[in-house]
Amino acid sequence: MAPNKKRKDKFSTSSQVKIKKHYKEKERSGFEPSRDLGKPGEYPYTRGIYPTMYRKKFWTMRQYAGFGTAEESNKRYRFLLSQGQTGLSVAFDLPTQLGLDSDHTQAKGEVGKVGVAIDTLQDIETLFYRIPLDKVSVSMTINSTAAIILAMYLALAEKKGIKWKKLSGTIQNDILKEYIARGTYIYPPQASLKIITDILAFCQKNVPQWNTMSISGYHIREAGATAVQELAFTFANALTYVEAAVKAGLDVDTFAPRLSFFLASHNNLFEETAKFRAARRLWARLMREKFQAKNPLSWKFRFHTQTSGATLLAQQPENNVIRVALQALAAVLGGTQSLHTNSRDEALALPSKESAQIALRTQQIIAYESSVADTVDPLGGSYLIESLTNQIEDKVKEYLQKIEELGGMLKAIEKGFIQKEIQESAYKYQRQIENKEQIIVGLNKYENTEEKIQFKLYSPQTKIENTQIKKLQLLKKKRSAKKVKDSLKTLRKAVESRKNILPYTIDAVKAMATLGEISSILKETYGTYNETVNI
């Protein structure tokens, strides 16, 4: 390389924010610390939503897990809790996410594959066997069938004699990103928004410590969005939910304090740190200025972070441990409330027990050995970080304005605008990799053609599907057919009369109605959604 030649022609983040050679005081032109930063724990919360942040308590270490049967997942949960994990995060299989019982013809080959199979209250009882629900925070990544899974969880707590007011945790319940990035939707958008507002209203009154939504940018990012797009589209979804709840008659300050967010953390350490800081400030301003929220708890952007599965490679998988460590560090520097660290083998298989332990130890080493948690917002005041924070916020605002001009998020999704933006970003990034403008170690540079995996991969049991189906069929024979029929009939009437469906769904799961049976009632009333994109 010539002495004065740079490594590449231009330096920029994933969101095309130009990175300068160095930053000076002038980068903060127009920047007012009292207005744009404030103190930790004070509006606009740029530096963190709590005054002392991790000096008082570390973030919740919440490893995402769920596979096969409820029995197998329960063993993994209890192992992780014994290793110092402080919260559970449940992954569900595709049939459960799509409202299909394990014995449905369309579920064949997918039962227990990408998460745990849940058909009835009996499965939820097994999943949380010997786990103190009143002491452990539980997050459940479920959307279209969120009301049904939540109903099962509440029924289980009641059966254990635990008051709902003592339960803490999160139901993802973020359907709009399914239409954008994942595809596990069932009902049309307006019907889905009705179910969401039912959950918000029910939990505000009956389960006050429960996070009623985890509005997710993670899946948007994994689909190929940039950091700015991740925030912009997540916020556009969030604003749609808030507007729907307010339109349904809910006071913003009664439900907004229990809204939470779920973001990704990628490889660009400084961009990701700045992204989290920008998110806090922008959300505080939107809630206070757009919705006139009066309660400071409504202004606080509380978020869970997961390191990026899309950045992990099947090639040289040991390198994934390093990627995850950097991504986890960005989340901590950015002030996350909860964190999941991916495992080294996730590009090859479901995480093995050993790999899950390494992922958890990554968080623990950052927490206890790096000292980055000893001070609040350790990168705050950096010319680079403050410049990135400002630019990311400005670019997110531009997207929000564009979406508003299109008629709102539902219209933007229907017109295909959001999907097209993500697709173009994903394509551009892939081209950068192919052209070696973006170096990925082990993929397009420093390849190792003779590599061998040095650790054992997890292999699921081959009889999972048959076992789950037999268990379900046995339960159907033992349960009271009359109780099931009556509960589903009552649920149907509630749906048709537009009542809050949660109380009736809880009664149905107690009668041992299956997830598929309950979902079918909703399908028959609300219909199903088929995507039509007009670009």
N, C-alpha and C positions, 0 to 999 in steps of 0.2 A: 504494500500500500504506500502510495506517495505520502511524504511527510505532512502535507497540508490537506490531503483529501479526506473528506468525512466518510464515515461508515455508510451513510445513505444520503440521498438527495434532500429528503425532508424528514423532520421528526414531528410526529403528531400522535394523538391518542386515538382510540378506536372511534371516537366521535368526531374526528377530524379537528380537534382543538390543537392548534400549532404549539409545539414546545420550543421555546426559545433557548438560545445558548446559555443564558443566565438571566436571572430576574433581579430587578432593582426596586427601589422605593416607589418609583413612578408607576409600577404595575398596579399599585393600590390607589391610583388616581380615582377620586370619587368614592373611595372606600371609607366608611365611617365606622370604626370599631364599636362605638356605643349602639349604633343602629343595626349593623350587619353581623356583629358577633355577640355582644352582650356577655353576661357571665354564664358559666355552666349552670343549667337548671333554670335559666330565665329566658323569656322571649327575646329573640326568635329561636333560641335553642341550637344555634349553629355549633356550639361547643359541647353539646350534650344535653340530654333531657333531665339529668339529675345533677345536683350541685357537686357531689363527690365521685360520681360514676363508679369506677371499679375499686376505688380506695375503700369503699364500704362493702361491696359485694361484686364478685366476678359475674360476667355474663352467664346465662344458663347454657350449659353444655348439653346440647340436645341432639344426639345422633339419630339419624333417620334410618329406620329399619322396619322390615315387614316382609315376609316371604312364606310361601307354602301354607301350612295350616296355622291355626291360632295357637296350637300347642308349641310348634316350633318357634314361632315369633315370640311367644311368652318366655321361652328359655333364653333367647337372645336379649330381651329386655332386662331380665333379671341379672344376666351376666354383665351387661353394660352398667346397670345401676350399682352392681357390686364393685365395679372398677372406677367409680367416681363420677359417672354421668349424673347430671342433676335434673334432667327432664326427658320425657319420651316423645318420639315423633314417629307416627304410624304411617306406613306405606300400604296402600290397598291395591289388590289386583284389578285388572281392567274390567272383568265382569262386575265387580262390586262398584267400580266407578261409573259404569254404564247402566246400572240398575238391573242387572241380570243375575239370576240365581246360578249356582254352580252347575245345576243339572240342565240348564237351558242349552239348546242346540248351538246357539251362537257363542257360548262360553267355552266350547270344546277346544282344548289345547292352550287355554289361557288361564286356567284356574291356578292361583297361587304362583304365577310366574313373575310378575313385577311387583308383587306385594302380597299381603295376606288376604285370603278369601274370607269374606264375612257374608253369611246368608241370614242368620237369625241372632236373636239376643243370646242364645246359647254360645255362639262363637265369640261374642264380645265378652261373655263371662269367662271363657277359657283364655282369651287374649290377655285379660288383666288379672288372671289368677295370682293371688298373693302379692298384688301390687296395691299399696295404699293410695287410693284415688284422692283422698283428702290431703295428702302430703306431697304427691308427685304431680308436677304440671305435665299435661298430656296435649300434644299437638297432633291433629289428624288432617292429613292432606287428602281432602275429599271435597267435591264441588257439587255436581248435579244431584247426588244422593246425600248431601251434607245433612239435610233435615232428618233423614232416616237414621243415619249413623249417630247423630247427636241424640236422637230419641232413644236409641239403644243404650248409649252411654249414660244418659240420665236415668233410664229404667234400672240399669245395673247399680248405679249409686244408691238409688232408692231401696233396692233389694238388699244392699249391704248396710243400710241404715245411715248412710252419709247424706247430710243435708246438701241440697244443690248449692246453697250459698257458700259452701266451703270448697267447691270445685274450682280449680284454676286450670286454664289450658286454652286451646285455640282450635277452632274448626276453620278450614281454609275458606270454603263458602264463597269463592271468587269465580263466578261463572263466565264473566265477560272475556277473561283471558283464554278460556277454553275455545271460544269462537275465533280467537285470534291465533293461538299458538299450539294448543294441545289436541283439541278435537273431542274431548270426552264430555260433550254436551248431550242432553236428551231433549229438553223442552225448548220452546221458542224463547227468545230473550225476555220478552215482557212477562211471561209466566215465571221464568227463572228469577226475575227481579221481585216478583210477588213473594216467592218462597223465601228469598233473602230477607225481605223486610219483615216477614213473619218471624224469622229467627232473631233478627235484631230486637223486635218488640218483645218477644217471649223471654229472651235472655236478660234484657234490661230489667224486666220485672222479677224474674225467677232465678236467674243464674248470674248475679251481678259481677262476679269476678271472672267471668268467661269472656275471652276475646272472640267476638261473634264473627269476625272476618279476618283473614290474613290475605290482604290484597297483594297479589303476586306479580312481581316483575321477573322473578327467577325464570319461569318458563318462557317468557317473552325473550329474555336474554339468551337462553339456551337455544331458541329457535333461530338466532342470528342477529338480534338487535344490538345496537351499540349501547354504551352506557347511558347516553342522553335519551335514546329511544326507550330504553328500559324504564327510566324514570317518567318520561312524558306519557307513555301509554299506560303505565301503572296509575299515575295520577289522574289521567282522563277516566279510567275505569272507576277509581275511587270517588271522583266528583259525581259520576253517574249514580253510584250507589247512594251517596249522601243526598243528592237531589231527589231520588226515588223515595227514600225514607222520609224526607221532609214533606214531599208531596202526599205521602200516605198519612201524614198528620203527626209524625214523631218530632219532638223537639230535638234539635241537633245536639244539645248538651246532654241529652239522656242516653244517646247511643255512641256518639263520636269518641268518648273516652275509651271505649272498648274496641275500637278499630285498631288493627295492627297491620304490618306490612311484611313482605317476604322478598328479599332482594338477593341477587347473585353477587359473588365477588370473583372477579377475573384476575388476570395476571399483571395488569398495569397498576402497580401499587399506589401511585400517587393519584391517578384518575379515579380509582375506586374509593380511596379515602375521601377525596373531594366530593365524589358523588353522594356519599352518605351524609356529608355535612350539608351539601346543597339541598338534599331531600328534606332534612329537618327544618331548615330555614323556610323553604318554599311552602311546605305543608302548614307550618305555623301561620304564615301570612295568608294563605288561601282560606284557612278555617276562620281566622279572625276577621279578615276583610271581605271575603266573598259570602260567607255564611253567617257572619256576625256572632260566631260562637263566643260565649262569655266565660265559660269554664276553661281555665288554663290547661286542664287535662285533655280538653278537646283539641288543643293546639299541638300537643306532643306527638311527634312522629316516632312511634315505637316499632322496631323492626327486628325480624329474625333474618339471619344471613346463612346461605349455604354456599360453600365453595363450588366452583364450576365443573360440573360433570363433562360438559362439552370440550373442555380443555385437556381432559385426561386421554392418554394414549395407550393403545394396546402394545405399541413398541416401547421397549425399555420401561416397563411399568413401575420399576422402582423410582424413576424420576418423578412420578406423580406425587410421591410423598413431599418432594421439595416444592412442587407447584402448589399443592394444598397448603403447605406451611406459609408461603408468601400470600396466598389469597386470604387465609385466616388472619394473618397479621394485618392486612388492609382493613378487614372487617373490625378488628379490635381498635386499630388506630382511628377508624371512622365512628366508633362508639356504638356498636351493635348491642342489642339486649339479649340476643340468643344466637347460637352458632352451631351449625352442623359442618363437620369436616368430612369430605368424601374420602373413600378408601382407595388405595393404590390399584386395586384390581377391578374397578368398576367399568373399565372399558372392555373387560373380558368376561366378567361374571358378576353375580351378586356378591357382596363383600363376605369374605371369610371371617371367622371369629378373630383370627390373628390380625387381619388387615383392619378390621373395625377397631381393635384395641390400639393399633398404631395411630389411627386417625384421631381417636380420643386423646391419646397421649400428646399428640401435636398441640391440641388446645391447652392441655395442662402445662406443657413446657412453656408455651407463650405466657400463660397466666402466672406461673410461679417462678420462672427462671429468667425471663427477658427484661423484666422491670418496666415494660411499656404500659402496664396497667397502673403504675404508681402515681401518675399524674394525669389530669383530665385534658383531653384534646392535645396530645403531645406535639402535633405538627401545626397547631393553630398559630397564626402569625407569620408562617413561612410565606415569602413572596409567591413562590410557586403554588402552594396549596390554596392560598386565598385567591389567586388569579384563576386557578382551575375551578374552584368552588363558584366564583362569580360567573365564569363563562358557561359552566354546565347549567346553572340556574337560568341564565338568559336564554340558552338554546332550548331548554325544556319549556319555558314560557312561550317561545315562538311556535313550538309544536302544539301547545294547548290552544293558542290562538287560532292556528290552522284548523284544528279539530272542531273548535267552536264555529268557525266559518262554514264548515261542512255540515253543520246541524247537530253536532254532538257526537259522542262516542258510538252510539248505536248506528247512526247514519254512516259514520266513517268506516265502521266494520262492514255494514251492508254494501257500501260502495267499493270495498276492497282496498281502501287507502292504507289502512294499518298493515294488512298482510303484505301489500306490495312494498311498503317501506322496509319491512323486516326482510323480505326476500332479496331485495336489492342490496341491503347491507351484508347479508349472509353470502351472497354471490361475490361481492367485492372483496370480502375477507378471504374467501376461498381462492380467488384469483391472486391475491397478495401472497398467499402461501405457495401456490403453484409457481409464481414468478420469483419466489424467494425474496420478495420485499418484506415479508414477515417470516422470520426464522422460528421454526419449531424444532427444538432439539430432539433428535431421534427420529424425526419425520422427514424433514427436508435438509437437515444438516446433522453431521455426526451420527449417521445411521450405523447400525450394527447388524449385519446380515446373518451373523452366526449366533445371535443371542438365544438364550434359553431362560425360561421363567424359573426363578430360583425359589419360588414359594408355591404352596399348594392352593389351588383354586377351589372355591366352594362349588359343590355339585348337589342340586336339589334332589330330593327323593323322587323316584319315578312314579310312585303310586299315589302322589298327593291328590290328583284329581279324582280318582276312584274312591279314595278314602273320604274326601269331602262330600262327594255325591251320596255315598252310602249313609253317612252321618245325617245328611239333610233329609234323605228319604225316610230314614228311621224316625226322625223327629216329626215329619209330616203324618206318619201313621199314629204316633202317640198323642199328639196335640188334640185339643177339642176343635173339631171342624166347625161347630156352631159358633164358638167364641171368635174364631178367625173370620168367619163369614160376617158375623154381626159387626165386628170392629171395622172391617173393610167397607161395609155398607155405610156405617156412620162417618167414616173418613171421606167417602165419596160425596156425601151430602155436604160436609164441611167445605170441601174443595169447590163444589158447585155453587155454594152460597158465599164463597170468597171469605170464609172465616179464617182465622189463624190456624194453620194445619198442625202445629206442633203438639197441642194436647191430644189430638185424635191420632196422630202418628205414634205418640208414646203409648196410648192404649192399644194400638194395633200390634206394636212390637212385644208388649207384655202378653198379648194373646198368642204369641209365637207366629204371627204373620211374617212372611219372609220379606227380605229387601226387594226381591223381584215382584212379589205380589203387591206391595205398597206402591212401588214405582209404576206398575201397570195401571193402578187407579189414577195416578197423576197423568200418565200418558193419555189415557182415555178421555180425560177432561181437558187437559191443556194442549194435547197434540204433541208432535215431535218436530224437531227442527232439521231442515235440510239446507245446507249452505248454498247460496247463490251469490256469486261475486260478479259485480259489474264494474270493471276498471275502465 
